[in-house]
Amino acid sequence: MFANVGEISSFVICPRLCYFRMRDRIKPNELHAVRELYLSRRKGFDEGWAFERFTQMFGNSEVFGKAKEKFVFDSSLQLLKPIDWEVRLACERIKLKGILDELVEFRDRKYPLVLSLRSPTEGVWFKDRIRVTAFCMLLKSRGLECDRGFVYHCFDGNVRSVEVGRREKYYVLKLVERVLMLKKGFFPEKRESKACEKCEYREVCDSKPSTFASKFL
């Protein structure tokens, strides 16, 4: 049994969000759309190609259109040489797997790059720091040592570097433990936050356990 990087990222936002997403079909969002826009541009294709990829997978042109209006492809990306895209990684030892958005080269060394939407005032969001850390750990299992990575914020055009230390790696392992508990059936306590206001699962989260059990089981 594996946890994946997307699941531990969801857990950081809210354990119940992670639980519900595990049991529901994938719903297209703007991050899915900008990933196709970004990858198409980096590979030398146009937005039409990104649209074809997105609609073949999700069939929702409205989400794609909204993301396209806000997408920024900044010239600073020229400093990061693309090596590979959508890299599938897995490590049995740490029970983790994931698909890396892009592997890049910077000053003769290879690093993971992950995509996000908007950047905070400084640094990166904690969930993105965790994603970068997780991919650094997965790349190490393939023999590639890296202690940092990059986050590209697709609605701002900001590239930001993330340093990875022992504390972040330890936290990733704790998140893997918690996600695997959810996969075994553990149901987490409700956590109130600002994210609840726009959460797609707010109604079912507020309902009785029997209600959401019938929805997802």
Buried (B, 14 or more C-beta within 10 A) or exposed (E): EBBBBBBBBBBBBBBBBBBBBBEEEEEBBBEBBBBBBBBBBBEEBEBEBBBEBBBEEBEBBEBBEEBBEBBBBEEEBEEBEBEEBEBEBBBEEBBBBBBBBBBBEBEEEBBBBBBBBEBBEEEBBBBBBBBBBBBBBBBBBEEBEBBBBBBBBBBBBBBBEBEBEEEBBEBBBEBBEBBBBBBEEEEBEEEEEEEBEEBEBEEBBEEEEEEBEEEEE
